[in-house]
Amino acid sequence: MIRFTLQVVLLVSIFVAAWRVGGKPEKYMASIYLSMLVVALAGAALLDDFGAGLQQSQNYRFLLDLAALVAVATVALRYDRWWTLWVGSAQLIAVIAHVLKLTGLSIDPLVYGVMERWPTWIAIALTGLGTWLHHRRSTRAAQGI
């Protein structure tokens, strides 16, 4: 629970920073991952209310990660930021983890957990880094450096 709380606080902080000092790609990426959090929480509440099994929950998370991959790839291809490509790569790892699990391949639960969860941490960190770099670049340009 502590890791989840830390992730939410970090994500909301980066979302606020991106919307205050970031460019369009930073705002879009932060919005994508905050939206993922909101939709995941809503889906978890709905699936729990209807007594859905673990497989339905995994399918839901797969569809959510797949939608995020499409959104992240769109931002990465549209804007000239190196870090957006890295976020896309991390998100692709999460989708591949789901594909491996859904195809029935034997995958260690620890490996699946790392492949599914760490990309979000990486994406949050890269979005924060991208926001900071954009802010620094904008500040230098305004100062004529």
Secondary structure, DSSP 8 states (H G I E B T S, - for coil): -HHHHHHHHHHHHHHHHHHHH--HHHHHHHHHHHHHHHHHHHHHHHHHHTT--HHHHHHHHHHHHHHHHHHHHHHHHHS--HHHHHHHHHHHHHHHHHHHHHTT----HHHHHHHHHHHHHHHHHHHHHHHHHHHHHHHHHHHT-
